[in-house]
Amino acid sequence: MNSDKFIINYNDLKIAITDIFTTIGMDKNDAELVADVLVEAELRGIPSHGLVRVKDYLGLWQKNRLNINAKPKIIRESLATALVDGDNGLGMISGDFAMNLAISKAQNAGCSVVVVNNSNHFGIAGYYAIKAVKHDMIGIAMTNANPTVAPTFAKQAMLGTNPIAFAMPTQNEPIFLADFATVPIARGKVELLEKQGKTVPEGMLQNADGMPTTDPSILRKKGMILPLGGDYEHAGYKGYCLTAIVDILTAVLSGANFGNFVPPQVSYLPEKDYYPGKGLGHFFAAIKLDAFRPANEVKEYMDLWIKTMRAATPIDPNQPVLIPNDPEGYYGKSLVLYSIDSISDARINIYKAIEKYNLGNTKIGKEVDEPAKYVTKAASAISAVPYTHTDLQNGDQGRWQERYVLGPIVY
């Protein structure tokens, strides 16, 4: 892989991923949705949930553990609620279906909740939560995940990293979007640190004996992630509660598998001998603002909340107080920042998947030896576009050019 800086047009990435999944038989609309969620993760700086997942999904498909032609269906519903069966498909398919259903029901009922069972990995939770914002609704999305987390006082992985996403509409300020795992570090980020030859900060992992460690390879040696907060002395039991709540709402309520029964979302882990539920579970909620107050009033008040938090006196004047979504947000921007290393790794993983699963007849497969189709030297691109990111506007262009390259996005 050439080590030069480069940019990749995000639409080309979407086309490439779509091509891979349609080649193995997935419906084009479904494949485009999967690609959209994965690329969105890259754009938001969450590569652990981005293109690196392509090989995981292909591995599950190859072992007949994933239905690439899944058709989610409603099993039970009321005016404001529904249970959806994901048909053992990718979570993007059932997740998009369920969130749209929640939004539709909330239009009439004011609030709605839709839960999903028999599903799989759905990418970043924020993708679904933010869909409600366009309808002047609060959006909430959660999922359970592979057991990698030890409950407080345990030395066995019993829970997943179980993320929560909460999206709140605003009037003029950037959208409020909190999208976070209920643990101090996600499994994918631990894997990235291992690939980079780095250690994990203290207080996040423990080994098979329950002793603290900073070794990122420990998860492959029966090690575990600690709950948010870490050990008991640092209130890790509160993080345990958060992780448990997500597991209950996504799995116990829906009939999906909970805790350590969640099916492995990577093909190199063997299937379990017993499953009390169906697949992996999700939870989606939509809350209509004008069910409580006129939507514009709520959004203007949310703007005031954001401005008030931003005005808090910072510890370091060079590090202003942030609002959730600030580090990842780019909505309304004409440019987006791509991590060079992440995109390089993603392309390498895609190429490995093409070779491993004999997908050389895909568009990107045919052009593996011609990466210029998807990669452009950054030097000319950077000089040809205006800077819009806050740090660049503030004159810190050199640092960002050193670490990042720019690519276009239009919303």
C-alpha positions in Angstrom: 0.0 0.0 0.0 1.4 3.4 -1.0 2.0 5.5 2.1 1.3 8.8 0.4 -1.6 10.8 1.7 -4.8 10.5 -0.3 -8.4 11.2 -0.4 -11.2 8.8 -1.3 -14.5 10.0 -2.5 -17.1 8.6 -0.1 -19.5 7.9 -3.0 -16.9 5.6 -4.6 -16.6 3.7 -1.3 -20.4 3.3 -1.2 -20.4 2.0 -4.8 -17.6 -0.5 -4.1 -19.3 -1.9 -1.0 -22.7 -2.1 -2.7 -21.0 -4.0 -5.6 -19.5 -6.5 -3.2 -22.8 -7.3 -1.5 -24.9 -7.4 -4.6 -22.3 -9.8 -6.1 -23.0 -12.4 -3.3 -26.8 -12.0 -4.0 -28.0 -9.2 -1.8 -30.8 -7.0 -3.1 -29.3 -3.7 -4.4 -31.4 -1.5 -2.1 -30.3 -3.5 0.9 -26.7 -3.5 -0.2 -26.8 0.3 -0.7 -28.2 0.7 2.9 -25.4 -1.5 4.3 -22.8 0.5 2.4 -24.4 3.8 3.6 -24.2 2.8 7.3 -20.6 1.5 7.0 -19.3 4.6 5.2 -21.2 6.8 7.6 -19.2 5.2 10.4 -16.0 6.1 8.6 -17.2 9.7 8.0 -17.9 10.1 11.7 -14.5 8.8 12.7 -15.7 5.4 14.0 -13.7 3.0 11.8 -14.2 0.2 14.2 -17.8 0.1 12.9 -17.0 1.0 9.3 -15.5 -0.8 6.3 -13.5 -3.2 8.5 -16.8 -4.9 9.0 -17.1 -6.0 5.4 -15.0 -9.1 6.0 -16.9 -10.0 9.1 -20.2 -9.9 7.3 -18.8 -11.9 4.4 -17.5 -14.5 6.8 -20.9 -14.9 8.4 -22.5 -15.3 5.0 -20.0 -17.9 3.9 -20.8 -20.0 6.9 -24.5 -19.7 6.4 -24.9 -17.8 9.6 -26.4 -14.7 7.9 -29.4 -14.3 5.6 -28.4 -11.8 2.9 -32.0 -11.8 1.6 -33.7 -11.1 4.9 -37.2 -9.6 5.0 -38.0 -8.0 8.4 -41.6 -8.6 9.4 -43.9 -7.3 12.1 -44.8 -10.0 14.6 -46.9 -8.0 17.0 -48.0 -4.3 17.2 -50.1 -1.7 18.7 -50.7 2.0 17.9 -47.4 3.0 19.5 -45.4 -0.3 19.7 -44.1 -3.1 17.5 -42.0 -6.3 17.7 -40.1 -7.0 14.5 -38.4 -10.2 13.4 -35.2 -9.4 11.5 -35.1 -12.7 9.6 -31.5 -13.3 10.6 -30.3 -10.5 8.3 -27.8 -7.7 8.8 -29.0 -5.3 11.5 -29.0 -2.4 9.0 -31.9 -4.0 7.2 -34.1 -4.6 10.3 -32.8 -1.5 12.0 -33.8 0.9 9.2 -37.2 -0.9 8.9 -37.8 -0.6 12.6 -36.7 3.0 13.0 -38.9 4.1 10.1 -41.8 2.2 11.7 -41.2 3.9 15.0 -41.2 7.3 13.3 -44.4 6.5 11.5 -46.1 5.4 14.6 -44.9 8.4 16.6 -46.5 10.7 14.0 -49.9 9.4 15.2 -49.2 8.4 18.8 -46.7 11.0 19.8 -44.2 8.4 21.0 -43.4 4.9 19.9 -41.1 2.0 20.6 -40.1 -0.8 18.2 -38.0 -3.7 19.3 -36.2 -6.2 17.0 -35.1 -9.8 17.5 -33.4 -12.3 15.2 -31.0 -9.7 13.9 -27.3 -9.2 13.6 -24.7 -6.3 13.9 -26.3 -3.0 12.8 -23.3 -0.7 12.6 -23.4 2.7 14.4 -26.5 3.3 16.5 -26.4 7.0 15.7 -27.4 6.3 12.1 -30.9 5.3 13.2 -31.4 7.8 16.0 -30.7 10.7 13.8 -33.3 9.7 11.3 -36.0 10.9 13.7 -34.5 14.4 13.9 -35.6 15.1 10.4 -39.2 14.6 11.5 -38.8 16.9 14.6 -38.6 13.9 16.8 -36.1 12.7 19.4 -34.6 9.4 18.2 -33.2 6.6 20.4 -31.4 3.5 19.2 -29.8 0.7 21.2 -28.4 -2.8 20.5 -26.9 -5.6 22.5 -23.6 -7.2 21.3 -21.1 -10.0 21.6 -20.3 -10.7 25.3 -16.9 -9.1 26.0 -17.8 -7.2 29.2 -17.5 -8.5 32.8 -20.1 -7.5 35.3 -18.8 -5.9 38.4 -16.9 -8.5 40.6 -17.0 -11.1 37.7 -14.2 -12.7 35.7 -16.4 -13.9 32.9 -17.6 -11.9 29.9 -21.4 -11.8 30.2 -22.5 -8.6 28.4 -21.8 -6.7 25.2 -20.5 -3.1 24.8 -24.2 -2.3 24.2 -24.4 1.2 22.7 -27.0 3.9 23.2 -27.7 6.7 20.7 -29.8 9.7 21.5 -30.5 12.4 18.9 -32.2 15.7 19.7 -33.4 18.2 17.1 -32.2 21.8 17.3 -33.2 25.0 15.6 -29.9 26.6 14.6 -27.3 24.8 16.6 -25.7 21.5 15.3 -27.8 18.5 16.1 -27.3 17.0 19.6 -26.3 13.3 19.1 -24.9 11.2 21.9 -23.8 7.8 20.4 -21.7 5.8 22.8 -20.9 2.3 24.1 -21.8 1.7 27.7 -18.2 0.7 28.4 -15.0 2.7 28.4 -13.8 1.3 25.1 -15.4 -0.6 22.3 -14.2 -4.0 21.2 -13.4 -2.6 17.7 -11.2 0.1 19.2 -9.3 -2.5 21.2 -8.6 -4.4 18.0 -7.4 -1.2 16.3 -5.0 -0.4 19.1 -3.6 -4.0 18.9 -3.1 -3.5 15.1 -1.3 -0.2 15.8 0.9 -1.8 18.4 -0.4 0.4 21.1 -1.6 -0.3 24.7 -5.0 0.4 26.1 -5.3 3.0 28.8 -5.5 1.7 32.4 -8.8 0.8 33.9 -10.5 -0.5 30.8 -9.5 -4.2 30.6 -9.0 -7.2 32.8 -7.4 -10.5 32.1 -9.0 -14.0 32.5 -8.2 -13.9 36.2 -9.8 -10.6 36.7 -6.6 -8.6 37.0 -6.2 -5.2 35.4 -4.2 -5.1 32.1 -3.4 -2.7 29.2 -2.7 -5.4 26.7 -5.1 -5.0 23.8 -4.6 -8.7 22.7 -6.2 -9.8 26.0 -9.6 -10.2 24.4 -8.3 -13.1 22.4 -6.9 -14.6 25.6 -10.3 -14.8 27.5 -9.8 -11.3 28.8 -12.7 -8.8 29.2 -13.7 -5.2 29.0 -14.7 -3.5 32.2 -18.0 -1.6 32.6 -18.0 2.1 32.2 -16.2 3.5 35.2 -13.9 0.6 35.5 -13.6 -1.2 38.8 -15.9 -1.0 41.9 -13.9 1.8 43.5 -14.4 3.9 40.4 -18.2 3.2 40.3 -18.0 0.6 37.5 -21.2 -0.8 38.9 -23.0 2.2 37.4 -21.6 1.3 34.0 -22.7 -2.3 34.6 -26.2 -1.0 35.3 -26.2 0.9 32.0 -25.0 -2.1 30.0 -27.6 -4.3 31.7 -30.4 -1.9 30.9 -29.6 -1.9 27.2 -29.4 -5.7 27.2 -32.8 -5.9 28.9 -34.5 -3.4 26.5 -33.0 -4.9 23.4 -33.2 -8.6 24.2 -35.4 -9.5 27.2 -38.2 -7.3 25.9 -37.9 -8.5 22.2 -37.1 -12.2 22.8 -33.6 -11.9 21.3 -30.6 -13.6 23.0 -29.2 -11.7 26.0 -25.9 -11.6 27.8 -23.5 -14.3 27.0 -26.0 -16.0 24.7 -25.7 -13.4 22.0 -24.5 -15.1 18.8 -20.9 -14.4 17.7 -20.9 -11.6 15.1 -17.6 -12.8 13.6 -17.2 -16.1 11.8 -14.0 -17.2 13.5 -15.9 -17.7 16.8 -17.9 -20.9 16.9 -21.7 -21.0 17.3 -23.0 -21.6 20.8 -24.6 -24.9 21.8 -27.7 -23.3 23.1 -29.7 -20.1 22.4 -32.6 -19.2 24.6 -33.7 -16.4 22.2 -33.6 -15.4 18.6 -30.5 -13.7 17.2 -29.3 -10.3 18.4 -31.7 -7.5 19.6 -32.3 -3.8 19.0 -34.5 -1.1 20.5 -35.7 2.0 18.7 -37.8 4.9 20.0 -39.2 8.1 18.5 -40.6 11.0 20.5 -42.5 13.7 18.7 -41.6 17.2 20.0 -45.0 18.8 19.5 -46.7 16.0 21.5 -45.4 18.1 24.4 -44.7 21.7 23.2 -44.6 23.3 19.8 -41.6 21.9 18.0 -40.0 25.2 17.3 -40.2 26.2 21.0 -38.5 23.0 22.0 -35.7 23.3 19.4 -35.0 27.0 20.3 -34.8 25.9 23.9 -32.4 23.1 23.0 -30.3 25.8 21.2 -30.2 27.7 24.5 -29.1 24.6 26.4 -26.3 24.0 23.9 -25.1 27.6 24.1 -25.2 27.5 27.9 -23.1 24.4 28.0 -20.6 25.7 25.5 -20.3 28.9 27.7 -19.0 26.9 30.7 -15.6 28.1 31.8 -13.0 25.6 30.4 -10.2 24.1 32.4 -7.9 24.9 29.5 -8.7 27.9 27.2 -7.3 25.9 24.3 -9.8 23.1 24.9 -13.4 24.5 24.8 -16.3 22.6 26.3 -17.8 20.2 23.8 -21.3 19.1 23.1 -22.0 15.5 22.2 -21.5 15.2 18.4 -18.9 17.9 18.2 -15.9 15.4 17.8 -17.7 13.4 15.1 -20.2 16.0 13.7 -20.0 17.3 10.2 -23.7 17.8 9.3 -24.2 21.0 7.3 -20.4 21.0 6.4 -19.1 20.9 2.8 -16.1 18.9 3.8 -15.4 15.9 6.0 -12.1 14.7 7.6 -10.9 11.2 6.8 -8.4 9.4 8.9 -5.6 8.3 6.6 -4.7 5.2 8.6 -8.3 4.1 8.9 -9.1 4.4 5.2 -5.8 2.7 4.3 -6.8 -0.2 6.7 -10.3 -0.3 5.3 -9.1 -0.6 1.7 -6.7 -3.3 2.7 -9.5 -5.2 4.4 -11.8 -4.8 1.4 -9.1 -6.2 -0.9 -8.5 -9.1 1.4 -12.2 -9.8 1.4 -12.3 -9.7 -2.4 -9.5 -12.2 -2.6 -10.7 -14.5 0.2 -14.3 -14.7 -1.0 -13.5 -14.8 -4.7 -15.2 -11.5 -5.6 -12.7 -10.5 -8.2 -15.5 -9.9 -10.7 -16.9 -6.9 -8.7 -16.1 -3.4 -9.9 -13.7 -2.7 -7.1 -12.3 -6.3 -7.5 -11.3 -5.7 -11.1 -9.7 -2.4 -10.2 -7.7 -3.5 -7.2 -4.5 -3.0 -9.2 -5.7 0.4 -10.3 -6.4 2.2 -7.0 -6.2 5.6 -8.7 -9.8 4.9 -9.6 -10.7 5.3 -5.9 -7.7 7.3 -4.6 -6.5 10.8 -5.4 -3.3 12.4 -4.2 -4.3 14.9 -1.4 -2.0 17.7 -2.3 -4.0 19.1 -5.2 -7.3 18.3 -3.6 -6.5 20.2 -0.4 -5.4 23.3 -2.3 -8.5 23.1 -4.5 -11.2 23.3 -1.8 -12.0 25.8 0.9 -11.5 24.9 4.6 -14.7 24.7 6.6 -13.8 22.7 9.7 -13.6 24.9 12.8 -9.9 24.0 13.5 -9.0 24.9 9.9 -10.9 28.2 10.1 -9.0 29.0 13.2 -5.7 28.9 11.3 -4.6 25.5 12.5 -4.4 24.1 8.9 -0.9 22.6 9.2 -1.8 20.3 12.0 -4.9 19.0 10.3 -3.1 18.5 7.0 -0.5 16.5 8.8 -3.0 14.1 10.3 -5.9 14.2 8.0 -7.0 14.5 4.4 -10.2 16.1 3.1 -13.0 14.6 1.1 -16.3 16.1 -0.2 -19.7 15.4 1.4 -23.0 17.0 0.7 -26.0 16.7 3.0 
